[in-house]
Amino acid sequence: MGKSKTKNQKKSRAQAVHVAEDAYRSVPHSFVFHRGQVGKNVGQLVQDMRTVMQPYTAVSLKVRKKNLLKDFVSVAGPLGVTHFVIFGKTSDSINMRLARLPKGPMLYFKVLKYSLIKDVVSSLKKHRMHEQQFTHHPLLILSNFGVDGMHVKLMATMFQNMFPSINVQKVNLNTIKRCVLFSFDPASQEIQFRHYSLKVVPVGMSRGIKKLMQEKFPNMSKFEDITELLVKGANLSESEAEQDGEHNITELPQMYSGRGNMPSQQSAVRLTEIGPRMTLQLVKIQEGMGDGNILYHSMISKTEEEIQEILKRKEAKMKEKEERRKTQEQNVATKKEKQEENKKKSLEGIKKKRAEAEEDSEVEDPGMQDDRPAAVESDDDVEYYRQAVGQEPDEGMFPGAKKRRRPEKSHDRAKKRKLSPGKSSKQPDSKSPKRKGAMGQHRDRTGKAPHGKGWKKSKDEEKTFGNKKRPPGKAFGSKKSGERETKFPRKNFDGKKNKGKTFQTKGHKGKPGLKKKGAGGKQGFTRTKGKR
């Protein structure tokens, strides 16, 4: 097991982490994204700009169609994002916006030309780009931004604030691996954007010695002596021995990564373009996040009077908005007060009702005996009245009691039995079918059972056991008004009534009925053995 850390080591490490966090928070961060439909090439340009802004940018930022600009602004605050780089595309051109959070300004650029990283790298014979270059932020270089003009100075300050500042006295040269160039052309009002990779090589030695100083050792199979490599530099390409001059030779103030780059010695700084590249043109500058006054416009110019009128209109709109907001707040406050008052009143009423109920419960109830509840006026009162008086109470005398059917007496039942034979005890209905009695005996049409017992009904107006309900229908043998007589009379087929007549059957149309058998002798249908 390793040794445990001492107190000083823990303290120094915690302090270093705190310093690193403070330094990271103080550095500007950015979001690079697009708005609307931009196409494949512009989408790749967005990804290339994210590589340029590394490591202080969101490389894998996900953007949805539903997202609005205010969504990005609300997220940017907690994450410490200070700048937005927004790309968009119209039918005519490609646009780029640079915004400073949280209160602006916002610069609108028109992208006249652009090239992607893959296009720039494919055009070079030998490119220099690796992952270690993107672990540190690039060095910003501004060219020709000293021209008079408010919009030029504002552009320069915006570009400077997008990248971390460098302290020349304390900077570590090994952290500078890339540089970003913004070059302004006053005549055409165009801005050239370039992205380069840095390489430092020693100066004052032959091509052969430089080759030996590199990591890869040259092929010396064709040399007879090493002096040929040191003096002549034979079999070396021109790309490996680039020409250096006064424009790129400098004296290093400190040690730089690479063989032969020693302090206080001359070395050459070489740039290799890695892309992307863009040609930009400033269109306008606006206050706020795209909703303020226009400070500069390259195509539209206004007089002071027009500007003052626009400012007055905006001030009037702001005042109206503020008044509406105040009135709305007052309305909300009054509604809340009314709700609170109604709530208090309702609570007071509930308390009063509860107090009254408690007072009523404390008073002795004469109907209470031995902690038993008093009898409630119900059907018992009706029964008591009936026993005491011997008559049924009038309607409305006991409203809480249920109406009871008067029990049938023997003479009432006898009256029901002595009804006329064409009528039943119920409502007259010729359609009601034949029903069975209590013991399965058939009832006749007069409604009487063979033993003289009437229908017995339960409390729920239902028949006693054995009396099933049957759907109302035609009783056997009954006739409806206007209905024809049946073709089959009750008399035997051998009777004289049917002599000399054919038996017509109900069949398909066009078919004859049954005819008599034979010409002479006894005619008619013979009876079959068995029950009729």
Kinemage of the C-alpha trace (Angstrom):
@kinemage 1
@onewidth
@group {chain A} dominant
@subgroup {mainchain}
@vectorlist {calphas} color= white
{ca met a 1} P 0.000 0.000 0.000
{ca gly a 2} L 1.127 3.556 -0.725
{ca lys a 3} L 1.896 6.078 1.910
{ca ser a 4} L -0.931 8.225 3.203
{ca lys a 5} L -0.885 11.868 2.225
{ca thr a 6} L 0.307 14.386 4.752
{ca lys a 7} L -1.669 17.450 5.835
{ca asn a 8} L 0.472 19.773 3.719
{ca gln a 9} L -0.082 17.677 0.596
{ca lys a 10} L -3.866 17.619 1.087
{ca lys a 11} L -3.923 21.334 1.754
{ca ser a 12} L -1.819 22.180 -1.319
{ca arg a 13} L -3.930 19.941 -3.549
{ca ala a 14} L -7.203 21.478 -2.319
{ca gln a 15} L -5.756 24.946 -2.887
{ca ala a 16} L -4.668 24.026 -6.419
{ca val a 17} L -8.152 22.688 -7.225
{ca his a 18} L -9.731 25.883 -5.875
{ca val a 19} L -7.425 28.049 -7.992
{ca ala a 20} L -8.165 25.961 -11.093
{ca glu a 21} L -11.929 26.278 -10.540
{ca asp a 22} L -11.673 30.035 -10.118
{ca ala a 23} L -9.568 30.302 -13.255
{ca tyr a 24} L -12.039 28.164 -15.200
{ca arg a 25} L -14.997 30.275 -14.081
{ca ser a 26} L -13.290 33.542 -14.973
{ca val a 27} L -12.661 32.365 -18.545
{ca pro a 28} L -15.347 33.170 -21.181
{ca his a 29} L -17.443 30.217 -22.348
{ca ser a 30} L -19.534 29.934 -25.485
{ca phe a 31} L -22.416 28.112 -27.133
{ca val a 32} L -22.197 27.474 -30.893
{ca phe a 33} L -25.488 26.362 -32.432
{ca his a 34} L -27.844 26.983 -35.342
{ca arg a 35} L -31.455 28.119 -35.653
{ca gly a 36} L -33.865 26.825 -38.269
{ca gln a 37} L -33.080 24.540 -41.183
{ca val a 38} L -29.499 25.120 -42.328
{ca gly a 39} L -28.532 22.038 -44.326
{ca lys a 40} L -25.636 19.606 -44.101
{ca asn a 41} L -22.759 21.966 -44.974
{ca val a 42} L -23.752 24.712 -42.557
{ca gly a 43} L -24.280 22.066 -39.880
{ca gln a 44} L -20.685 20.910 -40.450
{ca leu a 45} L -19.546 24.548 -40.241
{ca val a 46} L -21.169 24.733 -36.779
{ca gln a 47} L -19.183 21.667 -35.685
{ca asp a 48} L -15.957 23.170 -37.058
{ca met a 49} L -16.548 26.388 -35.121
{ca arg a 50} L -16.965 24.334 -31.956
{ca thr a 51} L -13.522 22.830 -32.515
{ca val a 52} L -12.115 26.347 -32.905
{ca met a 53} L -13.672 27.490 -29.615
{ca gln a 54} L -12.419 24.467 -27.661
{ca pro a 55} L -11.948 23.738 -24.803
{ca tyr a 56} L -14.330 26.403 -23.371
{ca thr a 57} L -17.406 25.493 -25.388
{ca ala a 58} L -20.124 22.826 -25.423
{ca val a 59} L -18.826 20.394 -28.056
{ca ser a 60} L -21.833 18.029 -27.920
{ca leu a 61} L -24.612 20.599 -27.456
{ca lys a 62} L -27.983 19.161 -28.526
{ca val a 63} L -30.393 21.541 -30.251
{ca arg a 64} L -34.071 20.775 -30.923
{ca lys a 65} L -36.603 22.468 -33.132
{ca lys a 66} L -38.752 23.360 -30.122
{ca asn a 67} L -35.933 25.269 -28.402
{ca leu a 68} L -36.172 29.053 -28.408
{ca leu a 69} L -33.450 31.628 -27.859
{ca lys a 70} L -34.739 32.328 -24.324
{ca asp a 71} L -34.227 28.629 -23.493
{ca phe a 72} L -30.512 28.938 -24.264
{ca val a 73} L -30.322 32.190 -22.303
{ca ser a 74} L -31.924 30.603 -19.226
{ca val a 75} L -29.483 27.659 -19.344
{ca ala a 76} L -26.431 29.822 -20.040
{ca gly a 77} L -26.523 31.617 -16.663
{ca pro a 78} L -25.921 28.623 -14.353
{ca leu a 79} L -23.300 27.188 -16.728
{ca gly a 80} L -21.315 30.434 -16.921
{ca val a 81} L -21.747 30.876 -20.692
{ca thr a 82} L -20.881 34.406 -21.824
{ca his a 83} L -21.173 34.314 -25.643
{ca phe a 84} L -23.426 32.851 -28.308
{ca val a 85} L -22.341 32.056 -31.881
{ca ile a 86} L -25.554 31.454 -33.840
{ca phe a 87} L -25.702 30.349 -37.484
{ca gly a 88} L -28.739 30.618 -39.718
{ca lys a 89} L -29.621 30.201 -43.355
{ca thr a 90} L -32.064 31.998 -45.629
{ca ser a 91} L -32.897 31.597 -49.291
{ca asp a 92} L -30.340 34.297 -50.175
{ca ser a 93} L -27.428 33.941 -47.746
{ca ile a 94} L -25.937 32.427 -44.605
{ca asn a 95} L -25.944 34.528 -41.420
{ca met a 96} L -23.887 34.474 -38.252
{ca arg a 97} L -24.752 36.265 -34.989
{ca leu a 98} L -22.452 36.993 -32.078
{ca ala a 99} L -24.188 37.821 -28.793
{ca arg a 100} L -22.820 38.881 -25.412
{ca leu a 101} L -24.777 37.562 -22.441
{ca pro a 102} L -26.881 38.511 -20.635
{ca lys a 103} L -27.720 42.007 -21.982
{ca gly a 104} L -26.058 42.101 -25.380
{ca pro a 105} L -25.138 43.626 -27.756
{ca met a 106} L -25.729 41.340 -30.712
{ca leu a 107} L -23.710 41.582 -33.938
{ca tyr a 108} L -25.213 40.378 -37.225
{ca phe a 109} L -22.787 39.134 -39.892
{ca lys a 110} L -23.310 37.899 -43.422
{ca val a 111} L -21.138 34.914 -44.402
{ca leu a 112} L -19.972 35.697 -47.923
{ca lys a 113} L -17.646 32.688 -48.295
{ca tyr a 114} L -16.641 29.759 -46.136
{ca ser a 115} L -14.552 26.575 -46.285
{ca leu a 116} L -14.756 23.611 -43.937
{ca ile a 117} L -11.862 21.916 -42.130
{ca lys a 118} L -11.956 18.905 -44.442
{ca asp a 119} L -11.723 21.184 -47.502
{ca val a 120} L -8.710 23.077 -46.124
{ca val a 121} L -6.857 19.946 -44.984
{ca ser a 122} L -7.430 18.143 -48.292
{ca ser a 123} L -5.839 21.059 -50.194
{ca leu a 124} L -2.557 20.878 -48.192
{ca lys a 125} L 0.316 18.549 -49.039
{ca lys a 126} L 1.284 18.225 -45.405
{ca his a 127} L -1.017 19.255 -42.571
{ca arg a 128} L -0.308 19.469 -38.862
{ca met a 129} L -3.333 18.808 -36.628
{ca his a 130} L -3.606 16.568 -33.559
{ca glu a 131} L -5.780 16.298 -30.431
{ca gln a 132} L -3.247 17.908 -28.071
{ca gln a 133} L -3.644 21.200 -29.894
{ca phe a 134} L -7.249 21.522 -28.707
{ca thr a 135} L -6.561 21.061 -24.996
{ca his a 136} L -5.732 24.802 -24.716
{ca his a 137} L -7.501 27.863 -26.079
{ca pro a 138} L -6.174 29.524 -29.253
{ca leu a 139} L -4.212 32.778 -29.407
{ca leu a 140} L -6.271 35.694 -30.808
{ca ile a 141} L -4.684 37.954 -33.451
{ca leu a 142} L -6.508 41.123 -34.649
{ca ser a 143} L -5.324 42.926 -37.759
{ca asn a 144} L -6.332 46.407 -39.052
{ca phe a 145} L -8.940 47.062 -36.365
{ca gly a 146} L -7.460 50.460 -35.470
{ca val a 147} L -9.642 52.229 -38.031
{ca asp a 148} L -11.911 55.002 -36.756
{ca gly a 149} L -15.537 54.003 -36.334
{ca met a 150} L -17.761 52.950 -33.494
{ca his a 151} L -18.777 49.689 -35.160
{ca val a 152} L -15.112 48.686 -35.773
{ca lys a 153} L -14.155 49.210 -32.123
{ca leu a 154} L -17.231 47.313 -30.959
{ca met a 155} L -16.345 44.388 -33.231
{ca ala a 156} L -12.773 44.329 -31.880
{ca thr a 157} L -13.914 44.289 -28.252
{ca met a 158} L -16.447 41.541 -29.027
{ca phe a 159} L -13.763 39.327 -30.615
{ca gln a 160} L -11.367 39.956 -27.737
{ca asn a 161} L -13.914 39.028 -25.081
{ca met a 162} L -14.776 35.763 -26.838
{ca phe a 163} L -11.341 34.260 -26.001
{ca pro a 164} L -9.439 34.167 -22.698
{ca ser a 165} L -7.013 37.030 -22.103
{ca ile a 166} L -3.251 36.339 -21.905
{ca asn a 167} L -0.804 37.756 -19.405
{ca val a 168} L 2.397 38.236 -21.400
{ca gln a 169} L 4.611 38.111 -18.281
{ca lys a 170} L 3.214 34.832 -16.945
{ca val a 171} L 2.065 32.965 -20.066
{ca asn a 172} L 3.430 29.488 -20.730
{ca leu a 173} L 4.453 29.197 -24.374
{ca asn a 174} L 3.834 25.455 -24.433
{ca thr a 175} L 0.089 26.113 -24.031
{ca ile a 176} L -0.021 28.099 -27.300
{ca lys a 177} L -0.542 25.581 -30.065
{ca arg a 178} L -3.107 27.388 -32.217
{ca cys a 179} L -4.039 30.905 -33.264
{ca val a 180} L -7.176 32.574 -34.654
{ca leu a 181} L -6.815 35.539 -37.021
{ca phe a 182} L -9.399 38.294 -37.669
{ca ser a 183} L -8.283 40.662 -40.416
{ca phe a 184} L -10.398 43.725 -41.289
{ca asp a 185} L -10.327 45.362 -44.725
{ca pro a 186} L -11.458 49.043 -44.436
{ca ala a 187} L -12.044 49.391 -48.177
{ca ser a 188} L -14.415 46.445 -48.647
{ca gln a 189} L -15.593 46.331 -44.982
{ca glu a 190} L -14.938 42.584 -44.991
{ca ile a 191} L -13.431 40.442 -42.232
{ca gln a 192} L -11.228 37.438 -42.952
{ca phe a 193} L -11.350 34.618 -40.417
{ca arg a 194} L -8.494 32.078 -40.335
{ca his a 195} L -7.464 29.263 -37.994
{ca tyr a 196} L -3.798 28.106 -37.848
{ca ser a 197} L -1.653 25.501 -36.135
{ca leu a 198} L 1.667 26.705 -34.592
{ca lys a 199} L 5.055 25.017 -34.919
{ca val a 200} L 8.398 26.280 -33.599
{ca val a 201} L 11.680 24.997 -35.085
{ca pro a 202} L 15.273 26.019 -34.357
{ca val a 203} L 17.158 28.242 -36.852
{ca gly a 204} L 20.841 28.317 -37.867
{ca met a 205} L 21.456 24.681 -38.728
{ca ser a 206} L 21.431 22.674 -41.904
{ca arg a 207} L 18.552 20.592 -43.101
{ca gly a 208} L 20.332 17.359 -42.165
{ca ile a 209} L 20.885 18.423 -38.557
{ca lys a 210} L 17.249 19.543 -38.306
{ca lys a 211} L 16.259 16.109 -39.557
{ca leu a 212} L 18.346 14.461 -36.858
{ca met a 213} L 16.775 16.669 -34.220
{ca gln a 214} L 13.317 15.410 -35.130
{ca glu a 215} L 11.714 12.324 -33.670
{ca lys a 216} L 11.879 10.303 -36.903
{ca phe a 217} L 15.409 9.378 -37.911
{ca pro a 218} L 16.112 9.820 -41.672
{ca asn a 219} L 16.903 6.931 -44.038
{ca met a 220} L 20.745 6.798 -44.396
{ca ser a 221} L 21.018 3.604 -46.484
{ca lys a 222} L 22.239 5.567 -49.541
{ca phe a 223} L 24.830 7.595 -47.643
{ca glu a 224} L 28.488 6.523 -47.533
{ca asp a 225} L 29.239 8.831 -44.643
{ca ile a 226} L 27.175 10.826 -42.127
{ca thr a 227} L 28.883 14.017 -43.309
{ca glu a 228} L 26.785 13.857 -46.480
{ca leu a 229} L 23.639 14.209 -44.343
{ca leu a 230} L 25.045 17.008 -42.166
{ca val a 231} L 26.631 19.086 -44.915
{ca lys a 232} L 24.655 18.478 -48.075
{ca gly a 233} L 21.304 17.294 -46.729
{ca ala a 234} L 20.904 14.968 -49.655
{ca asn a 235} L 17.635 13.190 -50.478
{ca leu a 236} L 15.551 15.626 -48.401
{ca ser a 237} L 12.409 17.205 -49.854
{ca glu a 238} L 11.822 20.938 -49.973
{ca ser a 239} L 8.771 20.614 -47.715
{ca glu a 240} L 11.006 19.243 -44.948
{ca ala a 241} L 13.327 22.224 -45.256
{ca glu a 242} L 11.098 25.289 -45.477
{ca gln a 243} L 12.663 28.657 -46.051
{ca asp a 244} L 12.671 30.903 -42.988
{ca gly a 245} L 13.240 34.648 -42.915
{ca glu a 246} L 12.992 37.749 -40.784
{ca his a 247} L 9.169 37.590 -40.876
{ca asn a 248} L 8.978 34.460 -38.720
{ca ile a 249} L 12.272 34.231 -36.799
{ca thr a 250} L 12.233 35.219 -33.135
{ca glu a 251} L 14.172 34.655 -29.910
{ca leu a 252} L 12.444 32.367 -27.429
{ca pro a 253} L 12.124 33.775 -23.896
{ca gln a 254} L 11.632 30.308 -22.375
{ca met a 255} L 11.852 26.633 -23.123
{ca tyr a 256} L 9.475 25.423 -25.835
{ca ser a 257} L 8.443 21.869 -26.631
{ca gly a 258} L 10.459 20.351 -29.470
{ca arg a 259} L 14.097 19.435 -29.993
{ca gly a 260} L 16.500 22.332 -30.307
{ca asn a 261} L 14.088 25.023 -29.060
{ca met a 262} L 16.232 26.423 -26.262
{ca pro a 263} L 15.718 29.757 -24.472
{ca ser a 264} L 17.628 32.862 -25.680
{ca gln a 265} L 18.107 31.202 -29.082
{ca gln a 266} L 16.537 32.035 -32.387
{ca ser a 267} L 13.680 29.880 -33.614
{ca ala a 268} L 11.246 30.111 -36.485
{ca val a 269} L 7.470 30.123 -35.929
{ca arg a 270} L 5.592 28.359 -38.717
{ca leu a 271} L 1.840 28.457 -39.303
{ca thr a 272} L -0.209 25.717 -40.943
{ca glu a 273} L -3.843 26.437 -41.737
{ca ile a 274} L -6.227 23.828 -40.387
{ca gly a 275} L -9.534 25.581 -41.094
{ca pro a 276} L -12.297 26.555 -41.206
{ca arg a 277} L -12.054 29.861 -43.023
{ca met a 278} L -14.750 32.488 -43.505
{ca thr a 279} L -15.277 35.845 -45.146
{ca leu a 280} L -17.678 37.961 -43.049
{ca gln a 281} L -19.438 41.287 -43.514
{ca leu a 282} L -21.035 43.264 -40.686
{ca val a 283} L -24.723 44.024 -41.319
{ca lys a 284} L -25.929 45.647 -38.065
{ca ile a 285} L -25.394 45.967 -34.327
{ca gln a 286} L -28.363 45.781 -31.952
{ca glu a 287} L -28.770 46.337 -28.232
{ca gly a 288} L -29.917 43.506 -25.977
{ca met a 289} L -30.565 39.974 -27.189
{ca gly a 290} L -32.038 41.009 -30.508
{ca asp a 291} L -34.817 43.206 -29.099
{ca gly a 292} L -33.187 46.593 -28.446
{ca asn a 293} L -32.249 49.698 -30.372
{ca ile a 294} L -30.195 49.366 -33.555
{ca leu a 295} L -26.854 51.032 -32.939
{ca tyr a 296} L -25.414 50.555 -36.429
{ca his a 297} L -26.724 49.426 -39.808
{ca ser a 298} L -24.549 49.079 -42.902
{ca met a 299} L -27.412 49.435 -45.410
{ca ile a 300} L -29.851 51.869 -43.756
{ca ser a 301} L -28.874 55.277 -42.413
{ca lys a 302} L -31.233 57.543 -40.418
{ca thr a 303} L -31.107 61.167 -39.354
{ca glu a 304} L -31.098 62.312 -35.735
{ca glu a 305} L -34.751 63.366 -35.919
{ca glu a 306} L -35.859 59.902 -37.092
{ca ile a 307} L -33.808 58.273 -34.348
{ca gln a 308} L -35.412 60.510 -31.709
{ca glu a 309} L -38.911 59.673 -32.974
{ca ile a 310} L -38.155 55.950 -32.790
{ca leu a 311} L -36.850 56.363 -29.243
{ca lys a 312} L -39.997 58.263 -28.202
{ca arg a 313} L -42.251 55.516 -29.598
{ca lys a 314} L -40.311 52.876 -27.724
{ca glu a 315} L -40.486 54.862 -24.486
{ca ala a 316} L -44.272 55.234 -24.856
{ca lys a 317} L -44.628 51.492 -25.454
{ca met a 318} L -42.501 50.753 -22.402
{ca lys a 319} L -44.660 53.050 -20.251
{ca glu a 320} L -47.873 51.399 -21.452
{ca lys a 321} L -46.421 47.988 -20.737
{ca glu a 322} L -45.381 49.073 -17.249
{ca glu a 323} L -48.857 50.499 -16.499
{ca arg a 324} L -50.536 47.307 -17.690
{ca arg a 325} L -48.253 45.247 -15.518
{ca lys a 326} L -49.039 47.387 -12.453
{ca thr a 327} L -52.801 47.181 -13.011
{ca gln a 328} L -52.538 43.422 -13.437
{ca glu a 329} L -50.616 43.118 -10.177
{ca gln a 330} L -53.254 45.225 -8.384
{ca asn a 331} L -56.058 43.044 -9.744
{ca val a 332} L -54.276 39.912 -8.607
{ca ala a 333} L -53.742 41.414 -5.130
{ca thr a 334} L -57.421 42.398 -4.769
{ca lys a 335} L -58.551 38.917 -5.852
{ca lys a 336} L -56.295 37.342 -3.258
{ca glu a 337} L -57.661 39.657 -0.531
{ca lys a 338} L -61.261 38.769 -1.437
{ca gln a 339} L -60.403 35.089 -1.361
{ca glu a 340} L -58.838 35.459 2.083
{ca glu a 341} L -61.917 37.345 3.404
{ca asn a 342} L -64.306 34.700 2.051
{ca lys a 343} L -62.145 31.999 3.565
{ca lys a 344} L -62.207 33.691 6.999
{ca lys a 345} L -65.996 34.130 6.850
{ca ser a 346} L -66.542 30.504 5.927
{ca leu a 347} L -64.258 29.348 8.761
{ca glu a 348} L -66.128 31.550 11.268
{ca gly a 349} L -69.475 30.136 10.107
{ca ile a 350} L -68.182 26.586 10.481
{ca lys a 351} L -66.971 27.354 14.006
{ca lys a 352} L -70.373 28.833 14.972
{ca lys a 353} L -72.225 25.776 13.685
{ca arg a 354} L -69.933 23.486 15.609
{ca ala a 355} L -70.395 25.532 18.808
{ca glu a 356} L -74.216 25.434 18.440
{ca ala a 357} L -74.114 21.688 17.883
{ca glu a 358} L -72.000 21.205 20.996
{ca glu a 359} L -74.409 23.345 23.068
{ca asp a 360} L -77.413 21.331 21.865
{ca ser a 361} L -75.696 18.076 22.748
{ca glu a 362} L -74.916 19.300 26.291
{ca val a 363} L -78.671 19.995 27.078
{ca glu a 364} L -80.490 16.960 28.537
{ca asp a 365} L -82.738 15.233 26.026
{ca pro a 366} L -85.982 13.960 27.620
{ca gly a 367} L -85.999 11.054 25.207
{ca met a 368} L -82.586 9.886 26.398
{ca gln a 369} L -82.728 7.156 29.006
{ca asp a 370} L -79.717 5.231 30.235
{ca asp a 371} L -77.557 6.697 27.450
{ca arg a 372} L -79.900 5.309 24.788
{ca pro a 373} L -80.964 7.357 21.777
{ca ala a 374} L -84.575 8.579 21.723
{ca ala a 375} L -86.992 6.816 19.439
{ca val a 376} L -87.335 8.589 16.148
{ca glu a 377} L -90.820 9.166 14.759
{ca ser a 378} L -91.201 6.310 12.331
{ca asp a 379} L -93.498 3.462 11.440
{ca asp a 380} L -93.926 2.606 15.166
{ca asp a 381} L -96.096 5.721 15.596
{ca val a 382} L -98.379 4.580 12.801
{ca glu a 383} L -98.703 1.134 14.351
{ca tyr a 384} L -99.460 2.637 17.785
{ca tyr a 385} L -102.157 4.882 16.272
{ca arg a 386} L -103.706 1.914 14.476
{ca gln a 387} L -103.874 -0.207 17.661
{ca ala a 388} L -105.160 2.629 19.858
{ca val a 389} L -107.791 4.092 17.508
{ca gly a 390} L -108.588 1.075 15.341
{ca gln a 391} L -108.426 3.071 12.128
{ca glu a 392} L -105.802 3.908 9.555
{ca pro a 393} L -104.204 7.342 10.041
{ca asp a 394} L -104.916 10.099 7.558
{ca glu a 395} L -102.401 10.914 4.877
{ca gly a 396} L -99.878 13.497 6.002
{ca met a 397} L -100.356 12.782 9.698
{ca phe a 398} L -97.025 10.953 9.928
{ca pro a 399} L -94.897 12.228 7.024
{ca gly a 400} L -91.775 10.315 8.085
{ca ala a 401} L -93.535 6.927 8.101
{ca lys a 402} L -93.739 4.660 5.090
{ca lys a 403} L -97.108 3.787 3.621
{ca arg a 404} L -98.182 0.250 4.450
{ca arg a 405} L -100.645 -1.790 2.536
{ca arg a 406} L -103.812 -2.585 4.422
{ca pro a 407} L -103.934 -6.340 5.167
{ca glu a 408} L -106.536 -8.204 3.205
{ca lys a 409} L -109.410 -9.705 5.113
{ca ser a 410} L -111.269 -12.943 4.347
{ca his a 411} L -114.370 -11.195 2.969
{ca asp a 412} L -112.174 -9.108 0.611
{ca arg a 413} L -110.615 -12.258 -0.782
{ca ala a 414} L -114.037 -13.782 -1.255
{ca lys a 415} L -115.118 -10.724 -3.227
{ca lys a 416} L -112.168 -11.176 -5.500
{ca arg a 417} L -113.077 -14.809 -6.128
{ca lys a 418} L -116.694 -13.942 -7.006
{ca leu a 419} L -115.711 -11.686 -9.896
{ca ser a 420} L -117.374 -12.199 -13.240
{ca pro a 421} L -115.905 -15.050 -15.342
{ca gly a 422} L -114.665 -12.665 -18.063
{ca lys a 423} L -112.664 -10.575 -15.592
{ca ser a 424} L -109.678 -11.371 -13.408
{ca ser a 425} L -108.635 -9.897 -10.069
{ca lys a 426} L -106.152 -7.758 -11.897
{ca gln a 427} L -106.813 -5.135 -14.571
{ca pro a 428} L -108.765 -6.751 -17.419
{ca asp a 429} L -106.374 -8.023 -20.040
{ca ser a 430} L -107.500 -10.494 -22.690
{ca lys a 431} L -103.919 -11.016 -23.767
{ca ser a 432} L -102.662 -12.508 -20.489
{ca pro a 433} L -101.743 -16.201 -20.915
{ca lys a 434} L -102.999 -19.107 -18.826
{ca arg a 435} L -101.147 -19.217 -15.487
{ca lys a 436} L -100.595 -21.947 -13.015
{ca gly a 437} L -101.658 -21.762 -9.384
{ca ala a 438} L -99.572 -22.167 -6.262
{ca met a 439} L -99.356 -25.989 -6.601
{ca gly a 440} L -98.850 -26.151 -10.347
{ca gln a 441} L -102.633 -26.367 -11.082
{ca his a 442} L -103.974 -24.628 -14.186
{ca arg a 443} L -106.267 -21.670 -13.784
{ca asp a 444} L -109.249 -21.158 -16.038
{ca arg a 445} L -110.206 -17.960 -17.816
{ca thr a 446} L -112.255 -16.700 -14.876
{ca gly a 447} L -109.051 -16.284 -12.895
{ca lys a 448} L -110.059 -18.929 -10.265
{ca ala a 449} L -107.969 -21.877 -9.220
{ca pro a 450} L -109.589 -25.321 -9.025
{ca his a 451} L -109.451 -25.283 -5.205
{ca gly a 452} L -110.785 -21.732 -4.965
{ca lys a 453} L -107.607 -20.088 -3.744
{ca gly a 454} L -106.712 -16.621 -5.027
{ca trp a 455} L -103.324 -15.154 -5.818
{ca lys a 456} L -101.153 -14.500 -2.808
{ca lys a 457} L -98.732 -11.601 -2.958
{ca ser a 458} L -95.692 -10.741 -0.878
{ca lys a 459} L -94.675 -7.355 0.472
{ca asp a 460} L -92.657 -6.581 -2.677
{ca glu a 461} L -95.727 -7.138 -4.871
{ca glu a 462} L -94.298 -10.429 -6.172
{ca lys a 463} L -96.070 -13.784 -6.529
{ca thr a 464} L -95.425 -16.629 -4.141
{ca phe a 465} L -93.096 -19.481 -4.889
{ca gly a 466} L -94.172 -21.507 -7.934
{ca asn a 467} L -95.821 -18.584 -9.722
{ca lys a 468} L -93.373 -17.550 -12.420
{ca lys a 469} L -93.826 -14.380 -14.386
{ca arg a 470} L -94.619 -14.898 -18.024
{ca pro a 471} L -94.516 -12.317 -20.782
{ca pro a 472} L -97.900 -10.922 -21.697
{ca gly a 473} L -99.273 -12.513 -24.839
{ca lys a 474} L -102.260 -14.068 -26.465
{ca ala a 475} L -104.219 -16.579 -24.372
{ca phe a 476} L -104.890 -19.859 -26.051
{ca gly a 477} L -108.154 -19.776 -27.962
{ca ser a 478} L -108.715 -16.036 -27.625
{ca lys a 479} L -109.401 -13.807 -30.606
{ca lys a 480} L -108.272 -10.392 -31.536
{ca ser a 481} L -110.672 -7.893 -33.023
{ca gly a 482} L -110.595 -8.016 -36.810
{ca glu a 483} L -108.723 -11.392 -36.912
{ca arg a 484} L -109.905 -14.182 -39.215
{ca glu a 485} L -111.140 -17.469 -37.869
{ca thr a 486} L -108.730 -20.368 -37.765
{ca lys a 487} L -108.806 -22.819 -40.684
{ca phe a 488} L -108.882 -25.737 -38.295
{ca pro a 489} L -112.176 -25.834 -36.379
{ca arg a 490} L -112.484 -27.692 -33.107
{ca lys a 491} L -114.797 -30.328 -34.677
{ca asn a 492} L -113.558 -33.686 -35.990
{ca phe a 493} L -112.483 -33.951 -39.581
{ca asp a 494} L -115.018 -36.804 -40.050
{ca gly a 495} L -117.964 -34.486 -39.437
{ca lys a 496} L -120.537 -33.592 -42.018
{ca lys a 497} L -119.453 -29.991 -42.007
{ca asn a 498} L -116.274 -30.765 -43.927
{ca lys a 499} L -117.869 -33.115 -46.434
{ca gly a 500} L -117.403 -32.199 -50.053
{ca lys a 501} L -114.576 -29.709 -49.264
{ca thr a 502} L -110.936 -29.900 -50.014
{ca phe a 503} L -108.350 -29.363 -47.329
{ca gln a 504} L -106.375 -26.289 -48.255
{ca thr a 505} L -102.838 -26.065 -46.866
{ca lys a 506} L -100.823 -22.966 -46.506
{ca gly a 507} L -97.856 -23.502 -48.820
{ca his a 508} L -95.875 -21.826 -51.568
{ca lys a 509} L -97.713 -19.820 -54.154
{ca gly a 510} L -98.748 -21.688 -57.291
{ca lys a 511} L -98.943 -25.134 -55.619
{ca pro a 512} L -102.293 -26.895 -55.339
{ca gly a 513} L -103.735 -28.010 -52.019
{ca leu a 514} L -104.589 -31.555 -50.929
{ca lys a 515} L -107.455 -33.215 -52.847
{ca lys a 516} L -109.923 -35.991 -52.021
{ca lys a 517} L -108.845 -39.564 -52.404
{ca gly a 518} L -110.722 -41.527 -55.058
{ca ala a 519} L -113.882 -40.769 -57.002
{ca gly a 520} L -116.521 -42.627 -55.060
{ca gly a 521} L -117.154 -44.187 -51.724
{ca lys a 522} L -116.607 -42.668 -48.328
{ca gln a 523} L -114.404 -39.590 -48.591
{ca gly a 524} L -112.465 -37.559 -46.039
{ca phe a 525} L -109.476 -37.955 -43.806
{ca thr a 526} L -109.200 -41.161 -41.794
{ca arg a 527} L -108.370 -40.877 -38.111
{ca thr a 528} L -105.078 -42.224 -36.940
{ca lys a 529} L -104.743 -44.400 -33.915
{ca gly a 530} L -103.646 -42.717 -30.780
{ca lys a 531} L -104.432 -39.517 -29.012
{ca arg a 532} L -106.023 -36.675 -30.889
